[in-house]
Amino acid sequence: MPLVVKTPAERMTAPYARRWWALLPLCLSLLIVVMANTSLIVAAPDMTKDLGLSSSDLQWVIDGYTVPYAALMLVLGSLGDKYSRRGALVAGLLIFAGGSVMGSLVDEAGLVITARAVMGIGAAVVMPATLSLLVAMFPRSERGKAITAWSATSGLAIAVGPLAAGWLLKSHAWGSTFLMNVPVALIGVVAVLMLVPPSKAQHMGRIDYIGGLLSIISVGALVYAIIEGPHFGWGSGPVAAAVVAAVGLLAFVAWELRHPHPMLNVRKFRERPFSGSMLAVLFFFFGTFGSIYYSTQFLQFVLGYSPLQTGVRLLPLAAAVGVGALVTGRMAPKLGVRLMVGAGMVIGTAGVLLLTQIESGSTYTDFLTPLLMLGFAIGLSVAPATDTIMGSFPESELGVGGGANDTALELGGSLGIALLGSLLATSYKDELGDTVGNRLPAEALSTAQDSVGGGLAVAEQIAKTPEGGAQQAQALISAVNESFAHAIAHTSLLGGIIMAAGALIVIAVLPGRRRGGKPARQDADQAQTETEPVGTT
């Protein structure tokens, strides 16, 4: 292919011709990265049984992916900016596929956790690369629609992950939920090489490696503390991690303020559009990830749906994301970021608060409206917030911008699952203890209080006793269901209150619209991003 050299002005007026086709592998890459966590929701029971996982082991199977994923995104996004965004995406997909192959073959807890960590490293390369390439390819006039499609893909993955995993688990072992990532990742690699143009920062100084190391230490320690503290107690490990996170964050801010070319310009947090959008992403995924986490448990354990049936019942959430994305694509340019993000957060908060009405006799219908509201809110809010975050970064820092956005998303989701999951477990334990504490032996009570699955397992054992076992087992099942429903209602109240507070903060921080209908936001597209023409290196 002949080398076509264009001036910067020509590149600004003539965007990449196949950009909409190139968006497909970017969205496909995002899809499998998000599915890696959502598919685990339905695969976890089989993994626990087959590998004999303790609650701590299972938590680290989940978090072995989350910690490197959250901690490395800023640094790896910066490396993509410096050397090659397309190359970073290809490398990330290959690392992700390698970890998936490993996860499908191993048969002990430590190796599964290691495989998940490798997948997390790959995901930390993929996520910021998809956003930075998207922004580099699309002109400002089309970028909102492209980011809307990107955001809708993450909502789709919430439903597709459990659906695909549930279908595989009908006739295959849990390892198949890892292996399904491999062909998708390889297809993504081929599509990226065929459709996505080379891209890297045009004017970028030396990488701030010290700032990158400090960001890894502070974010990694923070995510570890968030995960370990609520679930396993604030012992020496989580407290030490929290201290390391705080010291690391202070050191990171101090270093970045002095560095001539910081990895992340922390002064951006003074800009209301940027800081408000970052808070919106964090608070929003705090509530939605936590709510979806315990709603799927109710569908499986209390209502008795299989993994596949659970996945099917999450499809309306994905459809609602698509509807919300269509609405925000049309209305955000007219109404502005604050109104769209604020409306989405209010709707999402209302959806979480609706879950306070859940009781032991609730059916799937009682979850349908909250799921639809959460999905619609995701579609409505995430795209304009992400668009604002990415628009705050110059061309040389698009990977860092993607890393910042995705770090906020991952921190919010980790907080939601850890804190709301911890509150759920505590509330369930206390309620079940008050209900059946004097009717079960201490060991059986401890097992039943550990989780809903544990309670149902104890009931199954009781049912096998010769005299009155069936009646006692049914009484315990009723108590487990009632206790878990009470825990969901109690947890949803706190989650809704936190989301409501977050919505008020975000609405106050985000600027409104100036007279004349123009948003009062700083448009960083003055330095329009450039994509190198296909055929350059």
Secondary structure, 3 states (H helix, E strand, C coil): CCCCCCCHHHHHHCCCCCHHHHHHHHHHHHHHHHHHHHHHHHHHHHHHHHHCCCHHHHHHHHHHHHHHHHHHHHHHHHHHHHCCHHHHHHHHHHHHHHHHHHHHHCCCHHHHHHHHHHHHHHHHHHHHHHHHHHHHHCCHHHHHHHHHHHHHHHHHHHHHHHHHHHHHHCCCCCCHHHHCHHHHHHHHHHHHHHHCCCCCCCCCCCCCHHHHHHHHHHHHHHHHHHHHHHHHCCCHHHHHHHHHHHHHHHHHHHHHHHCCCCCCCHHHHHCHHHHHHHHHHHHHHHHHHHHHHHHHHHHHHHCCCCHHHHHHHCHHHHHHHHHHHHHHHHHHHHHCHHHHHHHHHHHHHHHHHHHHHCCCCCCHHHHHHHHHHHHHHHHHHHHHHHHHHHHCCCHHHHHHHHHHHHHHHHHHHHHHHHHHHHHHHHHHHHHHHHHHCCCCCHHHHHHHHHCHHHHHHHHHHHHCCCCCHHHHHHHHHHHHHHHHHHHHHHHHHHHHHHHHHHHHHHHHHCCCECCCCCECCCCHHHHCCCCCCCCCC
